[in-house]
């Protein structure tokens, strides 16, 4: 599924997801995604 997505995000992710995600968010703040999506 992550390979087919345009942008894959690992949010507080475990190792297998961290290895494949385009972006990793370790802070519990999804507002950090807004600039990546062109919304802020």
mmJSON file of the N, C-alpha and C atoms, coordinates in Angstrom:
{"data_MODEL":{"atom_site":{
"group_PDB":["ATOM","ATOM","ATOM","ATOM","ATOM","ATOM","ATOM","ATOM","ATOM","ATOM","ATOM","ATOM","ATOM","ATOM","ATOM","ATOM","ATOM","ATOM","ATOM","ATOM","ATOM","ATOM","ATOM","ATOM","ATOM","ATOM","ATOM","ATOM","ATOM","ATOM","ATOM","ATOM","ATOM","ATOM","ATOM","ATOM","ATOM","ATOM","ATOM","ATOM","ATOM","ATOM","ATOM","ATOM","ATOM","ATOM","ATOM","ATOM","ATOM","ATOM","ATOM","ATOM","ATOM","ATOM","ATOM","ATOM","ATOM","ATOM","ATOM","ATOM","ATOM","ATOM","ATOM","ATOM","ATOM","ATOM","ATOM","ATOM","ATOM","ATOM","ATOM","ATOM","ATOM","ATOM","ATOM","ATOM","ATOM","ATOM","ATOM","ATOM","ATOM","ATOM","ATOM","ATOM","ATOM","ATOM","ATOM","ATOM","ATOM","ATOM","ATOM","ATOM","ATOM","ATOM","ATOM","ATOM","ATOM","ATOM","ATOM","ATOM","ATOM","ATOM","ATOM","ATOM","ATOM","ATOM","ATOM","ATOM","ATOM","ATOM","ATOM","ATOM","ATOM","ATOM","ATOM","ATOM","ATOM","ATOM","ATOM","ATOM"],
"id":[1,2,3,4,5,6,7,8,9,10,11,12,13,14,15,16,17,18,19,20,21,22,23,24,25,26,27,28,29,30,31,32,33,34,35,36,37,38,39,40,41,42,43,44,45,46,47,48,49,50,51,52,53,54,55,56,57,58,59,60,61,62,63,64,65,66,67,68,69,70,71,72,73,74,75,76,77,78,79,80,81,82,83,84,85,86,87,88,89,90,91,92,93,94,95,96,97,98,99,100,101,102,103,104,105,106,107,108,109,110,111,112,113,114,115,116,117,118,119,120],
"type_symbol":["N","C","C","N","C","C","N","C","C","N","C","C","N","C","C","N","C","C","N","C","C","N","C","C","N","C","C","N","C","C","N","C","C","N","C","C","N","C","C","N","C","C","N","C","C","N","C","C","N","C","C","N","C","C","N","C","C","N","C","C","N","C","C","N","C","C","N","C","C","N","C","C","N","C","C","N","C","C","N","C","C","N","C","C","N","C","C","N","C","C","N","C","C","N","C","C","N","C","C","N","C","C","N","C","C","N","C","C","N","C","C","N","C","C","N","C","C","N","C","C"],
"label_atom_id":["N","CA","C","N","CA","C","N","CA","C","N","CA","C","N","CA","C","N","CA","C","N","CA","C","N","CA","C","N","CA","C","N","CA","C","N","CA","C","N","CA","C","N","CA","C","N","CA","C","N","CA","C","N","CA","C","N","CA","C","N","CA","C","N","CA","C","N","CA","C","N","CA","C","N","CA","C","N","CA","C","N","CA","C","N","CA","C","N","CA","C","N","CA","C","N","CA","C","N","CA","C","N","CA","C","N","CA","C","N","CA","C","N","CA","C","N","CA","C","N","CA","C","N","CA","C","N","CA","C","N","CA","C","N","CA","C","N","CA","C"],
"label_alt_id":[null,null,null,null,null,null,null,null,null,null,null,null,null,null,null,null,null,null,null,null,null,null,null,null,null,null,null,null,null,null,null,null,null,null,null,null,null,null,null,null,null,null,null,null,null,null,null,null,null,null,null,null,null,null,null,null,null,null,null,null,null,null,null,null,null,null,null,null,null,null,null,null,null,null,null,null,null,null,null,null,null,null,null,null,null,null,null,null,null,null,null,null,null,null,null,null,null,null,null,null,null,null,null,null,null,null,null,null,null,null,null,null,null,null,null,null,null,null,null,null],
"label_comp_id":["UNK","UNK","UNK","UNK","UNK","UNK","UNK","UNK","UNK","UNK","UNK","UNK","UNK","UNK","UNK","UNK","UNK","UNK","UNK","UNK","UNK","UNK","UNK","UNK","UNK","UNK","UNK","UNK","UNK","UNK","UNK","UNK","UNK","UNK","UNK","UNK","UNK","UNK","UNK","UNK","UNK","UNK","UNK","UNK","UNK","UNK","UNK","UNK","UNK","UNK","UNK","UNK","UNK","UNK","UNK","UNK","UNK","UNK","UNK","UNK","UNK","UNK","UNK","UNK","UNK","UNK","UNK","UNK","UNK","UNK","UNK","UNK","UNK","UNK","UNK","UNK","UNK","UNK","UNK","UNK","UNK","UNK","UNK","UNK","UNK","UNK","UNK","UNK","UNK","UNK","UNK","UNK","UNK","UNK","UNK","UNK","UNK","UNK","UNK","UNK","UNK","UNK","UNK","UNK","UNK","UNK","UNK","UNK","UNK","UNK","UNK","UNK","UNK","UNK","UNK","UNK","UNK","UNK","UNK","UNK"],
"label_asym_id":["A","A","A","A","A","A","A","A","A","A","A","A","A","A","A","A","A","A","A","A","A","A","A","A","A","A","A","A","A","A","A","A","A","A","A","A","A","A","A","A","A","A","A","A","A","A","A","A","A","A","A","A","A","A","A","A","A","A","A","A","A","A","A","A","A","A","A","A","A","A","A","A","A","A","A","A","A","A","A","A","A","A","A","A","A","A","A","A","A","A","A","A","A","A","A","A","A","A","A","A","A","A","A","A","A","A","A","A","A","A","A","A","A","A","A","A","A","A","A","A"],
"label_entity_id":["1","1","1","1","1","1","1","1","1","1","1","1","1","1","1","1","1","1","1","1","1","1","1","1","1","1","1","1","1","1","1","1","1","1","1","1","1","1","1","1","1","1","1","1","1","1","1","1","1","1","1","1","1","1","1","1","1","1","1","1","1","1","1","1","1","1","1","1","1","1","1","1","1","1","1","1","1","1","1","1","1","1","1","1","1","1","1","1","1","1","1","1","1","1","1","1","1","1","1","1","1","1","1","1","1","1","1","1","1","1","1","1","1","1","1","1","1","1","1","1"],
"label_seq_id":[1,1,1,2,2,2,3,3,3,4,4,4,5,5,5,6,6,6,7,7,7,8,8,8,9,9,9,10,10,10,11,11,11,12,12,12,13,13,13,14,14,14,15,15,15,16,16,16,17,17,17,18,18,18,19,19,19,20,20,20,21,21,21,22,22,22,23,23,23,24,24,24,25,25,25,26,26,26,27,27,27,28,28,28,29,29,29,30,30,30,31,31,31,32,32,32,33,33,33,34,34,34,35,35,35,36,36,36,37,37,37,38,38,38,39,39,39,40,40,40],
"pdbx_PDB_ins_code":[null,null,null,null,null,null,null,null,null,null,null,null,null,null,null,null,null,null,null,null,null,null,null,null,null,null,null,null,null,null,null,null,null,null,null,null,null,null,null,null,null,null,null,null,null,null,null,null,null,null,null,null,null,null,null,null,null,null,null,null,null,null,null,null,null,null,null,null,null,null,null,null,null,null,null,null,null,null,null,null,null,null,null,null,null,null,null,null,null,null,null,null,null,null,null,null,null,null,null,null,null,null,null,null,null,null,null,null,null,null,null,null,null,null,null,null,null,null,null,null],
"Cartn_x":[0.822,0.0,0.877,1.935,2.796,3.483,3.782,4.431,3.5,2.198,1.225,0.813,1.009,0.602,1.555,1.04,1.887,2.838,2.415,3.22,2.917,3.922,3.711,4.351,3.587,4.015,4.034,5.14,5.243,5.021,3.915,3.547,3.776,4.821,5.196,5.277,5.991,5.972,6.98,6.649,7.547,8.542,9.577,10.706,10.321,9.416,9.115,8.521,7.701,7.11,8.163,9.002,10.064,10.988,11.219,12.104,11.517,10.206,9.556,8.931,8.701,7.99,8.833,8.156,8.813,9.139,8.236,8.368,8.132,8.931,8.748,8.402,7.35,6.956,7.066,8.011,8.167,7.394,7.19,6.398,4.922,4.155,2.72,1.971,2.297,1.698,1.496,0.299,0.027,-0.006,-0.01,0.002,1.304,2.32,3.581,3.413,2.348,2.072,1.516,0.905,0.245,1.168,2.371,3.25,3.61,3.761,4.086,2.957,1.747,0.576,0.198,0.986,0.721,-0.462,-0.765,-1.935,-1.6,-0.329,0.004,1.334],
"Cartn_y":[-1.178,0.0,1.256,1.255,2.44,2.691,1.649,1.804,2.458,2.26,2.826,4.254,4.629,5.97,7.025,8.213,9.306,9.791,9.675,10.109,9.177,8.486,7.599,8.219,8.235,8.885,7.862,7.802,6.974,7.853,7.634,8.437,7.587,7.914,7.123,5.65,5.394,4.106,3.101,1.855,0.756,0.549,-0.239,-0.403,-0.734,-1.685,-1.994,-0.808,-0.024,1.159,2.244,2.415,3.431,3.194,1.941,1.609,1.998,2.035,2.271,3.65,4.35,5.631,6.712,7.601,8.768,9.811,9.949,10.949,10.263,10.618,10.078,11.211,11.019,11.978,11.289,11.715,11.141,11.939,13.226,14.053,13.757,13.812,13.533,14.808,15.286,16.513,16.377,16.02,15.819,17.128,18.269,19.543,19.713,18.945,19.005,18.479,17.768,17.264,18.312,19.336,20.349,20.963,21.397,21.966,20.955,19.689,18.659,18.453,18.734,18.558,19.871,20.929,22.223,22.952,22.685,23.298,24.413,24.614,25.655,26.242],
"Cartn_z":[0.0,0.0,0.0,0.779,0.835,-0.505,-1.247,-2.547,-3.567,-3.411,-4.349,-3.998,-2.756,-2.314,-2.876,-3.071,-3.54,-2.458,-1.199,-0.065,1.095,1.577,2.725,3.956,5.045,6.275,7.405,8.092,9.286,10.502,11.186,12.35,13.594,14.356,15.528,15.132,14.042,13.353,13.906,13.712,14.053,12.908,13.152,12.233,10.786,10.513,9.106,8.338,9.014,8.372,8.227,9.225,9.168,7.978,7.652,6.537,5.184,5.072,3.781,3.623,4.72,4.661,3.989,3.262,2.662,3.728,4.695,5.756,7.093,8.084,9.434,10.384,11.156,12.18,13.528,14.33,15.658,16.7,16.44,17.35,17.117,18.147,18.022,17.612,16.421,15.908,14.403,14.002,12.576,11.789,12.471,11.747,10.966,11.304,10.569,9.142,8.869,7.525,6.585,7.123,6.297,5.245,5.583,4.547,3.471,3.84,2.858,1.852,2.3,1.434,0.739,0.949,0.322,0.923,2.176,2.812,3.78,4.043,5.0,4.663],
"occupancy":[1.0,1.0,1.0,1.0,1.0,1.0,1.0,1.0,1.0,1.0,1.0,1.0,1.0,1.0,1.0,1.0,1.0,1.0,1.0,1.0,1.0,1.0,1.0,1.0,1.0,1.0,1.0,1.0,1.0,1.0,1.0,1.0,1.0,1.0,1.0,1.0,1.0,1.0,1.0,1.0,1.0,1.0,1.0,1.0,1.0,1.0,1.0,1.0,1.0,1.0,1.0,1.0,1.0,1.0,1.0,1.0,1.0,1.0,1.0,1.0,1.0,1.0,1.0,1.0,1.0,1.0,1.0,1.0,1.0,1.0,1.0,1.0,1.0,1.0,1.0,1.0,1.0,1.0,1.0,1.0,1.0,1.0,1.0,1.0,1.0,1.0,1.0,1.0,1.0,1.0,1.0,1.0,1.0,1.0,1.0,1.0,1.0,1.0,1.0,1.0,1.0,1.0,1.0,1.0,1.0,1.0,1.0,1.0,1.0,1.0,1.0,1.0,1.0,1.0,1.0,1.0,1.0,1.0,1.0,1.0],
"B_iso_or_equiv":[0.0,0.0,0.0,0.0,0.0,0.0,0.0,0.0,0.0,0.0,0.0,0.0,0.0,0.0,0.0,0.0,0.0,0.0,0.0,0.0,0.0,0.0,0.0,0.0,0.0,0.0,0.0,0.0,0.0,0.0,0.0,0.0,0.0,0.0,0.0,0.0,0.0,0.0,0.0,0.0,0.0,0.0,0.0,0.0,0.0,0.0,0.0,0.0,0.0,0.0,0.0,0.0,0.0,0.0,0.0,0.0,0.0,0.0,0.0,0.0,0.0,0.0,0.0,0.0,0.0,0.0,0.0,0.0,0.0,0.0,0.0,0.0,0.0,0.0,0.0,0.0,0.0,0.0,0.0,0.0,0.0,0.0,0.0,0.0,0.0,0.0,0.0,0.0,0.0,0.0,0.0,0.0,0.0,0.0,0.0,0.0,0.0,0.0,0.0,0.0,0.0,0.0,0.0,0.0,0.0,0.0,0.0,0.0,0.0,0.0,0.0,0.0,0.0,0.0,0.0,0.0,0.0,0.0,0.0,0.0],
"pdbx_formal_charge":[null,null,null,null,null,null,null,null,null,null,null,null,null,null,null,null,null,null,null,null,null,null,null,null,null,null,null,null,null,null,null,null,null,null,null,null,null,null,null,null,null,null,null,null,null,null,null,null,null,null,null,null,null,null,null,null,null,null,null,null,null,null,null,null,null,null,null,null,null,null,null,null,null,null,null,null,null,null,null,null,null,null,null,null,null,null,null,null,null,null,null,null,null,null,null,null,null,null,null,null,null,null,null,null,null,null,null,null,null,null,null,null,null,null,null,null,null,null,null,null],
"auth_seq_id":[1,1,1,2,2,2,3,3,3,4,4,4,5,5,5,6,6,6,7,7,7,8,8,8,9,9,9,10,10,10,11,11,11,12,12,12,13,13,13,14,14,14,15,15,15,16,16,16,17,17,17,18,18,18,19,19,19,20,20,20,21,21,21,22,22,22,23,23,23,24,24,24,25,25,25,26,26,26,27,27,27,28,28,28,29,29,29,30,30,30,31,31,31,32,32,32,33,33,33,34,34,34,35,35,35,36,36,36,37,37,37,38,38,38,39,39,39,40,40,40],
"auth_comp_id":["UNK","UNK","UNK","UNK","UNK","UNK","UNK","UNK","UNK","UNK","UNK","UNK","UNK","UNK","UNK","UNK","UNK","UNK","UNK","UNK","UNK","UNK","UNK","UNK","UNK","UNK","UNK","UNK","UNK","UNK","UNK","UNK","UNK","UNK","UNK","UNK","UNK","UNK","UNK","UNK","UNK","UNK","UNK","UNK","UNK","UNK","UNK","UNK","UNK","UNK","UNK","UNK","UNK","UNK","UNK","UNK","UNK","UNK","UNK","UNK","UNK","UNK","UNK","UNK","UNK","UNK","UNK","UNK","UNK","UNK","UNK","UNK","UNK","UNK","UNK","UNK","UNK","UNK","UNK","UNK","UNK","UNK","UNK","UNK","UNK","UNK","UNK","UNK","UNK","UNK","UNK","UNK","UNK","UNK","UNK","UNK","UNK","UNK","UNK","UNK","UNK","UNK","UNK","UNK","UNK","UNK","UNK","UNK","UNK","UNK","UNK","UNK","UNK","UNK","UNK","UNK","UNK","UNK","UNK","UNK"],
"auth_asym_id":["A","A","A","A","A","A","A","A","A","A","A","A","A","A","A","A","A","A","A","A","A","A","A","A","A","A","A","A","A","A","A","A","A","A","A","A","A","A","A","A","A","A","A","A","A","A","A","A","A","A","A","A","A","A","A","A","A","A","A","A","A","A","A","A","A","A","A","A","A","A","A","A","A","A","A","A","A","A","A","A","A","A","A","A","A","A","A","A","A","A","A","A","A","A","A","A","A","A","A","A","A","A","A","A","A","A","A","A","A","A","A","A","A","A","A","A","A","A","A","A"],
"auth_atom_id":["N","CA","C","N","CA","C","N","CA","C","N","CA","C","N","CA","C","N","CA","C","N","CA","C","N","CA","C","N","CA","C","N","CA","C","N","CA","C","N","CA","C","N","CA","C","N","CA","C","N","CA","C","N","CA","C","N","CA","C","N","CA","C","N","CA","C","N","CA","C","N","CA","C","N","CA","C","N","CA","C","N","CA","C","N","CA","C","N","CA","C","N","CA","C","N","CA","C","N","CA","C","N","CA","C","N","CA","C","N","CA","C","N","CA","C","N","CA","C","N","CA","C","N","CA","C","N","CA","C","N","CA","C","N","CA","C","N","CA","C"],
"pdbx_PDB_model_num":[1,1,1,1,1,1,1,1,1,1,1,1,1,1,1,1,1,1,1,1,1,1,1,1,1,1,1,1,1,1,1,1,1,1,1,1,1,1,1,1,1,1,1,1,1,1,1,1,1,1,1,1,1,1,1,1,1,1,1,1,1,1,1,1,1,1,1,1,1,1,1,1,1,1,1,1,1,1,1,1,1,1,1,1,1,1,1,1,1,1,1,1,1,1,1,1,1,1,1,1,1,1,1,1,1,1,1,1,1,1,1,1,1,1,1,1,1,1,1,1]
}}}
